[in-house]
Amino acid sequence: MLNSTTRNTDTTSHVDFTDYSVINEDGWVCGSNGELLMWIPPPHRIHLHRPSNIWVAGEYETRLDLSTFVHGQSWATCIDT
């Protein structure tokens, strides 16, 4: 994950995506400390499921499965998951 304050890449095992996570104007989901977690394509931003959502209506209803989400310095290992 890119630490937006230090511009360094940090590796963590915890994905800080909550019902209160901010999606900034560039489409990045930000963690609670302002770190950039993942980029969401424009058609999927408005109808993105938050962790506690049961249903979201919209043409591009998007639900994220973060069970194998890999980020930070180990991001390339997602190819093997």
Biopython code that builds the backbone (N, CA, C, O; Angstrom):
import numpy as np
from Bio.PDB.StructureBuilder import StructureBuilder

atoms = [
    (1, "MET", "N", (0.844, -1.159, 0.000)),
    (1, "MET", "CA", (0.000, 0.000, 0.000)),
    (1, "MET", "C", (0.894, 1.227, 0.000)),
    (1, "MET", "O", (1.937, 1.236, 0.653)),
    (2, "LEU", "N", (0.501, 2.246, -0.715)),
    (2, "LEU", "CA", (1.282, 3.477, -0.786)),
    (2, "LEU", "C", (0.882, 4.378, 0.364)),
    (2, "LEU", "O", (-0.285, 4.745, 0.495)),
    (3, "ASN", "N", (1.844, 4.734, 1.195)),
    (3, "ASN", "CA", (1.596, 5.675, 2.268)),
    (3, "ASN", "C", (1.613, 7.062, 1.634)),
    (3, "ASN", "O", (2.663, 7.534, 1.198)),
    (4, "SER", "N", (0.447, 7.721, 1.583)),
    (4, "SER", "CA", (0.338, 8.999, 0.879)),
    (4, "SER", "C", (1.100, 10.124, 1.572)),
    (4, "SER", "O", (1.388, 11.146, 0.950)),
    (5, "THR", "N", (1.424, 9.952, 2.829)),
    (5, "THR", "CA", (2.175, 10.968, 3.553)),
    (5, "THR", "C", (3.661, 10.872, 3.257)),
    (5, "THR", "O", (4.308, 11.881, 2.973)),
    (6, "THR", "N", (4.210, 9.651, 3.321)),
    (6, "THR", "CA", (5.651, 9.480, 3.132)),
    (6, "THR", "C", (6.019, 9.093, 1.715)),
    (6, "THR", "O", (7.193, 9.152, 1.349)),
    (7, "ARG", "N", (5.042, 8.698, 0.905)),
    (7, "ARG", "CA", (5.247, 8.211, -0.469)),
    (7, "ARG", "C", (6.047, 6.908, -0.495)),
    (7, "ARG", "O", (6.602, 6.537, -1.530)),
    (8, "ASN", "N", (6.105, 6.213, 0.652)),
    (8, "ASN", "CA", (6.765, 4.914, 0.724)),
    (8, "ASN", "C", (5.732, 3.818, 0.583)),
    (8, "ASN", "O", (4.554, 4.027, 0.872)),
    (9, "THR", "N", (6.170, 2.648, 0.139)),
    (9, "THR", "CA", (5.291, 1.505, 0.039)),
    (9, "THR", "C", (5.364, 0.712, 1.333)),
    (9, "THR", "O", (6.444, 0.298, 1.753)),
    (10, "ASP", "N", (4.223, 0.502, 1.959)),
    (10, "ASP", "CA", (4.140, -0.251, 3.199)),
    (10, "ASP", "C", (3.415, -1.559, 2.929)),
    (10, "ASP", "O", (2.525, -1.609, 2.081)),
    (11, "THR", "N", (3.776, -2.593, 3.623)),
    (11, "THR", "CA", (3.086, -3.869, 3.505)),
    (11, "THR", "C", (2.385, -4.161, 4.817)),
    (11, "THR", "O", (2.997, -4.141, 5.885)),
    (12, "THR", "N", (1.085, -4.433, 4.721)),
    (12, "THR", "CA", (0.317, -4.827, 5.893)),
    (12, "THR", "C", (-0.575, -5.985, 5.505)),
    (12, "THR", "O", (-0.868, -6.174, 4.324)),
    (13, "SER", "N", (-1.007, -6.755, 6.473)),
    (13, "SER", "CA", (-1.908, -7.857, 6.183)),
    (13, "SER", "C", (-3.358, -7.439, 6.377)),
    (13, "SER", "O", (-4.267, -8.154, 5.954)),
    (14, "HIS", "N", (-3.587, -6.305, 7.002)),
    (14, "HIS", "CA", (-4.938, -5.835, 7.281)),
    (14, "HIS", "C", (-5.384, -4.843, 6.210)),
    (14, "HIS", "O", (-4.665, -3.892, 5.903)),
    (15, "VAL", "N", (-6.560, -5.064, 5.647)),
    (15, "VAL", "CA", (-7.115, -4.125, 4.676)),
    (15, "VAL", "C", (-8.107, -3.248, 5.418)),
    (15, "VAL", "O", (-9.105, -3.736, 5.949)),
    (16, "ASP", "N", (-7.834, -1.979, 5.452)),
    (16, "ASP", "CA", (-8.621, -1.015, 6.219)),
    (16, "ASP", "C", (-9.749, -0.447, 5.361)),
    (16, "ASP", "O", (-9.838, 0.768, 5.184)),
    (17, "PHE", "N", (-10.612, -1.314, 4.827)),
    (17, "PHE", "CA", (-11.762, -0.877, 4.030)),
    (17, "PHE", "C", (-13.001, -1.072, 4.892)),
    (17, "PHE", "O", (-13.399, -2.200, 5.185)),
    (18, "THR", "N", (-13.611, 0.051, 5.296)),
    (18, "THR", "CA", (-14.770, 0.018, 6.180)),
    (18, "THR", "C", (-15.939, 0.766, 5.548)),
    (18, "THR", "O", (-15.836, 1.283, 4.435)),
    (19, "ASP", "N", (-17.044, 0.813, 6.274)),
    (19, "ASP", "CA", (-18.205, 1.574, 5.810)),
    (19, "ASP", "C", (-17.896, 3.065, 5.725)),
    (19, "ASP", "O", (-18.595, 3.800, 5.029)),
    (20, "TYR", "N", (-16.866, 3.515, 6.419)),
    (20, "TYR", "CA", (-16.525, 4.932, 6.475)),
    (20, "TYR", "C", (-15.312, 5.300, 5.629)),
    (20, "TYR", "O", (-14.852, 6.442, 5.664)),
    (21, "SER", "N", (-14.791, 4.338, 4.870)),
    (21, "SER", "CA", (-13.627, 4.617, 4.020)),
    (21, "SER", "C", (-13.988, 5.662, 2.968)),
    (21, "SER", "O", (-15.074, 5.638, 2.389)),
    (22, "VAL", "N", (-13.064, 6.567, 2.740)),
    (22, "VAL", "CA", (-13.257, 7.642, 1.775)),
    (22, "VAL", "C", (-12.751, 7.190, 0.414)),
    (22, "VAL", "O", (-11.699, 6.560, 0.311)),
    (23, "ILE", "N", (-13.511, 7.518, -0.635)),
    (23, "ILE", "CA", (-13.022, 7.356, -2.006)),
    (23, "ILE", "C", (-12.714, 8.770, -2.485)),
    (23, "ILE", "O", (-13.617, 9.593, -2.638)),
    (24, "ASN", "N", (-11.422, 9.047, -2.721)),
    (24, "ASN", "CA", (-11.049, 10.422, -3.079)),
    (24, "ASN", "C", (-11.441, 10.741, -4.522)),
    (24, "ASN", "O", (-11.923, 9.869, -5.244)),
    (25, "GLU", "N", (-11.235, 11.980, -4.936)),
    (25, "GLU", "CA", (-11.677, 12.433, -6.263)),
    (25, "GLU", "C", (-10.973, 11.704, -7.407)),
    (25, "GLU", "O", (-11.457, 11.730, -8.539)),
    (26, "ASP", "N", (-9.843, 11.057, -7.131)),
    (26, "ASP", "CA", (-9.136, 10.286, -8.151)),
    (26, "ASP", "C", (-9.570, 8.826, -8.181)),
    (26, "ASP", "O", (-9.091, 8.056, -9.014)),
    (27, "GLY", "N", (-10.481, 8.433, -7.275)),
    (27, "GLY", "CA", (-11.000, 7.078, -7.268)),
    (27, "GLY", "C", (-10.274, 6.119, -6.349)),
    (27, "GLY", "O", (-10.513, 4.912, -6.405)),
    (28, "TRP", "N", (-9.388, 6.634, -5.500)),
    (28, "TRP", "CA", (-8.655, 5.770, -4.572)),
    (28, "TRP", "C", (-9.436, 5.615, -3.275)),
    (28, "TRP", "O", (-9.894, 6.602, -2.698)),
    (29, "VAL", "N", (-9.587, 4.362, -2.813)),
    (29, "VAL", "CA", (-10.142, 4.105, -1.492)),
    (29, "VAL", "C", (-9.011, 4.363, -0.508)),
    (29, "VAL", "O", (-7.927, 3.791, -0.629)),
    (30, "CYS", "N", (-9.273, 5.230, 0.467)),
    (30, "CYS", "CA", (-8.249, 5.614, 1.437)),
    (30, "CYS", "C", (-8.500, 4.928, 2.768)),
    (30, "CYS", "O", (-9.643, 4.811, 3.210)),
    (31, "GLY", "N", (-7.435, 4.478, 3.401)),
    (31, "GLY", "CA", (-7.515, 3.886, 4.733)),
    (31, "GLY", "C", (-7.725, 4.958, 5.779)),
    (31, "GLY", "O", (-7.750, 6.148, 5.463)),
    (32, "SER", "N", (-7.874, 4.543, 7.016)),
    (32, "SER", "CA", (-8.159, 5.485, 8.103)),
    (32, "SER", "C", (-7.019, 6.463, 8.352)),
    (32, "SER", "O", (-7.237, 7.511, 8.961)),
    (33, "ASN", "N", (-5.805, 6.149, 7.896)),
    (33, "ASN", "CA", (-4.663, 7.059, 8.045)),
    (33, "ASN", "C", (-4.353, 7.808, 6.752)),
    (33, "ASN", "O", (-3.286, 8.410, 6.630)),
    (34, "GLY", "N", (-5.273, 7.778, 5.787)),
    (34, "GLY", "CA", (-5.074, 8.476, 4.526)),
    (34, "GLY", "C", (-4.289, 7.690, 3.496)),
    (34, "GLY", "O", (-4.034, 8.194, 2.402)),
    (35, "GLU", "N", (-3.897, 6.451, 3.825)),
    (35, "GLU", "CA", (-3.125, 5.641, 2.874)),
    (35, "GLU", "C", (-4.020, 5.173, 1.724)),
    (35, "GLU", "O", (-5.206, 4.906, 1.915)),
    (36, "LEU", "N", (-3.435, 5.080, 0.532)),
    (36, "LEU", "CA", (-4.164, 4.628, -0.647)),
    (36, "LEU", "C", (-4.226, 3.109, -0.639)),
    (36, "LEU", "O", (-3.189, 2.445, -0.636)),
    (37, "LEU", "N", (-5.440, 2.551, -0.636)),
    (37, "LEU", "CA", (-5.603, 1.110, -0.560)),
    (37, "LEU", "C", (-5.784, 0.468, -1.929)),
    (37, "LEU", "O", (-5.083, -0.484, -2.273)),
    (38, "MET", "N", (-6.726, 0.994, -2.710)),
    (38, "MET", "CA", (-7.006, 0.425, -4.026)),
    (38, "MET", "C", (-7.730, 1.468, -4.863)),
    (38, "MET", "O", (-8.391, 2.362, -4.336)),
    (39, "TRP", "N", (-7.590, 1.336, -6.189)),
    (39, "TRP", "CA", (-8.239, 2.262, -7.109)),
    (39, "TRP", "C", (-9.508, 1.613, -7.639)),
    (39, "TRP", "O", (-9.502, 0.443, -8.021)),
    (40, "ILE", "N", (-10.595, 2.376, -7.661)),
    (40, "ILE", "CA", (-11.886, 1.883, -8.143)),
    (40, "ILE", "C", (-12.208, 2.583, -9.463)),
    (40, "ILE", "O", (-12.216, 3.813, -9.511)),
    (41, "PRO", "N", (-12.475, 1.827, -10.545)),
    (41, "PRO", "CA", (-12.831, 2.448, -11.826)),
    (41, "PRO", "C", (-14.101, 3.305, -11.700)),
    (41, "PRO", "O", (-14.986, 2.977, -10.910)),
    (42, "PRO", "N", (-14.198, 4.395, -12.470)),
    (42, "PRO", "CA", (-15.315, 5.341, -12.344)),
    (42, "PRO", "C", (-16.721, 4.726, -12.338)),
    (42, "PRO", "O", (-17.527, 5.118, -11.494)),
    (43, "PRO", "N", (-17.062, 3.783, -13.232)),
    (43, "PRO", "CA", (-18.450, 3.281, -13.211)),
    (43, "PRO", "C", (-18.824, 2.532, -11.934)),
    (43, "PRO", "O", (-20.008, 2.328, -11.667)),
    (44, "HIS", "N", (-17.848, 2.126, -11.152)),
    (44, "HIS", "CA", (-18.115, 1.304, -9.974)),
    (44, "HIS", "C", (-18.078, 2.069, -8.655)),
    (44, "HIS", "O", (-18.369, 1.491, -7.607)),
    (45, "ARG", "N", (-17.734, 3.331, -8.681)),
    (45, "ARG", "CA", (-17.569, 4.105, -7.442)),
    (45, "ARG", "C", (-18.890, 4.390, -6.738)),
    (45, "ARG", "O", (-18.976, 4.241, -5.520)),
    (46, "ILE", "N", (-19.906, 4.790, -7.465)),
    (46, "ILE", "CA", (-21.180, 5.186, -6.858)),
    (46, "ILE", "C", (-21.898, 3.992, -6.244)),
    (46, "ILE", "O", (-22.500, 4.117, -5.177)),
    (47, "HIS", "N", (-21.844, 2.839, -6.900)),
    (47, "HIS", "CA", (-22.603, 1.667, -6.457)),
    (47, "HIS", "C", (-21.712, 0.612, -5.806)),
    (47, "HIS", "O", (-21.996, -0.583, -5.887)),
    (48, "LEU", "N", (-20.638, 1.055, -5.165)),
    (48, "LEU", "CA", (-19.717, 0.146, -4.498)),
    (48, "LEU", "C", (-20.299, -0.324, -3.168)),
    (48, "LEU", "O", (-20.720, 0.489, -2.345)),
    (49, "HIS", "N", (-20.321, -1.631, -2.963)),
    (49, "HIS", "CA", (-20.773, -2.187, -1.690)),
    (49, "HIS", "C", (-19.767, -1.848, -0.603)),
    (49, "HIS", "O", (-18.562, -2.000, -0.803)),
    (50, "ARG", "N", (-20.241, -1.398, 0.523)),
    (50, "ARG", "CA", (-19.413, -1.232, 1.714)),
    (50, "ARG", "C", (-19.525, -2.529, 2.511)),
    (50, "ARG", "O", (-20.451, -3.304, 2.275)),
    (51, "PRO", "N", (-18.618, -2.787, 3.438)),
    (51, "PRO", "CA", (-18.625, -4.071, 4.144)),
    (51, "PRO", "C", (-19.964, -4.486, 4.764)),
    (51, "PRO", "O", (-20.279, -5.676, 4.776)),
    (52, "SER", "N", (-20.749, -3.554, 5.271)),
    (52, "SER", "CA", (-22.018, -3.950, 5.898)),
    (52, "SER", "C", (-23.218, -3.891, 4.958)),
    (52, "SER", "O", (-24.331, -4.209, 5.375)),
    (53, "ASN", "N", (-23.022, -3.488, 3.689)),
    (53, "ASN", "CA", (-24.136, -3.458, 2.737)),
    (53, "ASN", "C", (-24.642, -4.853, 2.435)),
    (53, "ASN", "O", (-23.863, -5.796, 2.297)),
    (54, "ILE", "N", (-25.940, -4.970, 2.337)),
    (54, "ILE", "CA", (-26.559, -6.226, 1.913)),
    (54, "ILE", "C", (-26.870, -6.149, 0.420)),
    (54, "ILE", "O", (-26.710, -7.132, -0.305)),
    (55, "TRP", "N", (-27.317, -4.974, -0.036)),
    (55, "TRP", "CA", (-27.712, -4.811, -1.428)),
    (55, "TRP", "C", (-27.533, -3.351, -1.831)),
    (55, "TRP", "O", (-27.815, -2.442, -1.050)),
    (56, "VAL", "N", (-27.063, -3.139, -3.053)),
    (56, "VAL", "CA", (-26.922, -1.791, -3.611)),
    (56, "VAL", "C", (-27.536, -1.830, -4.999)),
    (56, "VAL", "O", (-27.175, -2.686, -5.806)),
    (57, "ALA", "N", (-28.460, -0.918, -5.295)),
    (57, "ALA", "CA", (-29.113, -0.882, -6.597)),
    (57, "ALA", "C", (-28.302, -0.041, -7.561)),
    (57, "ALA", "O", (-27.818, 1.033, -7.203)),
    (58, "GLY", "N", (-28.155, -0.524, -8.772)),
    (58, "GLY", "CA", (-27.467, 0.243, -9.788)),
    (58, "GLY", "C", (-26.983, -0.635, -10.922)),
    (58, "GLY", "O", (-26.856, -1.851, -10.776)),
    (59, "GLU", "N", (-26.721, -0.019, -12.030)),
    (59, "GLU", "CA", (-26.272, -0.735, -13.219)),
    (59, "GLU", "C", (-24.943, -1.443, -12.985)),
    (59, "GLU", "O", (-24.725, -2.544, -13.492)),
    (60, "TYR", "N", (-24.061, -0.818, -12.225)),
    (60, "TYR", "CA", (-22.731, -1.375, -11.994)),
    (60, "TYR", "C", (-22.543, -1.771, -10.533)),
    (60, "TYR", "O", (-21.526, -1.439, -9.925)),
    (61, "GLU", "N", (-23.512, -2.474, -9.972)),
    (61, "GLU", "CA", (-23.389, -2.913, -8.580)),
    (61, "GLU", "C", (-22.074, -3.675, -8.411)),
    (61, "GLU", "O", (-21.828, -4.648, -9.124)),
    (62, "THR", "N", (-21.231, -3.240, -7.477)),
    (62, "THR", "CA", (-19.898, -3.813, -7.325)),
    (62, "THR", "C", (-19.667, -4.259, -5.889)),
    (62, "THR", "O", (-19.794, -3.476, -4.947)),
    (63, "ARG", "N", (-19.326, -5.531, -5.743)),
    (63, "ARG", "CA", (-18.996, -6.087, -4.427)),
    (63, "ARG", "C", (-17.544, -6.555, -4.481)),
    (63, "ARG", "O", (-17.159, -7.279, -5.399)),
    (64, "LEU", "N", (-16.743, -6.149, -3.510)),
    (64, "LEU", "CA", (-15.332, -6.522, -3.462)),
    (64, "LEU", "C", (-15.133, -7.758, -2.600)),
    (64, "LEU", "O", (-15.678, -7.852, -1.500)),
    (65, "ASP", "N", (-14.347, -8.710, -3.107)),
    (65, "ASP", "CA", (-13.926, -9.861, -2.311)),
    (65, "ASP", "C", (-12.455, -9.619, -1.979)),
    (65, "ASP", "O", (-11.583, -9.805, -2.829)),
    (66, "LEU", "N", (-12.186, -9.210, -0.755)),
    (66, "LEU", "CA", (-10.828, -8.878, -0.352)),
    (66, "LEU", "C", (-10.148, -10.023, 0.392)),
    (66, "LEU", "O", (-9.126, -9.820, 1.048)),
    (67, "SER", "N", (-10.714, -11.230, 0.291)),
    (67, "SER", "CA", (-10.160, -12.362, 1.024)),
    (67, "SER", "C", (-8.762, -12.749, 0.544)),
    (67, "SER", "O", (-7.980, -13.304, 1.315)),
    (68, "THR", "N", (-8.438, -12.465, -0.715)),
    (68, "THR", "CA", (-7.096, -12.756, -1.225)),
    (68, "THR", "C", (-6.398, -11.489, -1.705)),
    (68, "THR", "O", (-5.453, -11.557, -2.491)),
    (69, "PHE", "N", (-6.862, -10.331, -1.231)),
    (69, "PHE", "CA", (-6.299, -9.043, -1.616)),
    (69, "PHE", "C", (-4.847, -8.942, -1.146)),
    (69, "PHE", "O", (-4.553, -9.158, 0.030)),
    (70, "VAL", "N", (-3.951, -8.617, -2.061)),
    (70, "VAL", "CA", (-2.530, -8.478, -1.743)),
    (70, "VAL", "C", (-2.106, -7.079, -2.161)),
    (70, "VAL", "O", (-2.445, -6.620, -3.252)),
    (71, "HIS", "N", (-1.363, -6.400, -1.290)),
    (71, "HIS", "CA", (-0.946, -5.031, -1.593)),
    (71, "HIS", "C", (0.405, -4.776, -0.964)),
    (71, "HIS", "O", (0.983, -5.656, -0.326)),
    (72, "GLY", "N", (0.901, -3.574, -1.146)),
    (72, "GLY", "CA", (2.220, -3.234, -0.618)),
    (72, "GLY", "C", (3.308, -3.886, -1.440)),
    (72, "GLY", "O", (3.123, -4.122, -2.634)),
    (73, "GLN", "N", (4.423, -4.178, -0.832)),
    (73, "GLN", "CA", (5.562, -4.734, -1.557)),
    (73, "GLN", "C", (5.288, -6.130, -2.103)),
    (73, "GLN", "O", (5.995, -6.590, -3.000)),
    (74, "SER", "N", (4.284, -6.802, -1.582)),
    (74, "SER", "CA", (3.959, -8.162, -2.020)),
    (74, "SER", "C", (2.843, -8.199, -3.049)),
    (74, "SER", "O", (2.313, -9.276, -3.321)),
    (75, "TRP", "N", (2.463, -7.072, -3.631)),
    (75, "TRP", "CA", (1.307, -7.041, -4.502)),
    (75, "TRP", "C", (1.385, -8.017, -5.670)),
    (75, "TRP", "O", (0.356, -8.538, -6.099)),
    (76, "ALA", "N", (2.574, -8.275, -6.189)),
    (76, "ALA", "CA", (2.696, -9.159, -7.354)),
    (76, "ALA", "C", (2.364, -10.609, -7.043)),
    (76, "ALA", "O", (2.166, -11.402, -7.964)),
    (77, "THR", "N", (2.298, -10.973, -5.774)),
    (77, "THR", "CA", (1.949, -12.350, -5.425)),
    (77, "THR", "C", (0.481, -12.650, -5.681)),
    (77, "THR", "O", (0.071, -13.807, -5.590)),
    (78, "CYS", "N", (-0.322, -11.638, -5.998)),
    (78, "CYS", "CA", (-1.735, -11.883, -6.263)),
    (78, "CYS", "C", (-1.932, -12.759, -7.492)),
    (78, "CYS", "O", (-2.999, -13.349, -7.659)),
    (79, "ILE", "N", (-0.944, -12.853, -8.339)),
    (79, "ILE", "CA", (-1.014, -13.706, -9.523)),
    (79, "ILE", "C", (-1.145, -15.168, -9.109)),
    (79, "ILE", "O", (-1.778, -15.957, -9.811)),
    (80, "ASP", "N", (-0.553, -15.532, -7.981)),
    (80, "ASP", "CA", (-0.565, -16.914, -7.522)),
    (80, "ASP", "C", (-1.744, -17.257, -6.629)),
    (80, "ASP", "O", (-1.857, -18.398, -6.181)),
    (81, "THR", "N", (-2.634, -16.293, -6.356)),
    (81, "THR", "CA", (-3.748, -16.574, -5.437)),
    (81, "THR", "C", (-5.011, -16.885, -6.182)),
    (81, "THR", "O", (-6.044, -17.145, -5.565)),
]
sb = StructureBuilder()
sb.init_structure("model")
sb.init_model(0)
sb.init_chain("A")
sb.init_seg("    ")
for serial, (resi, resn, name, xyz) in enumerate(atoms, 1):
    if name == "N":
        sb.init_residue(resn, " ", resi, " ")
    sb.init_atom(name, np.array(xyz, "f"), 0.0, 1.0, " ", f" {name:<3s}", serial, name[0])
structure = sb.get_structure()
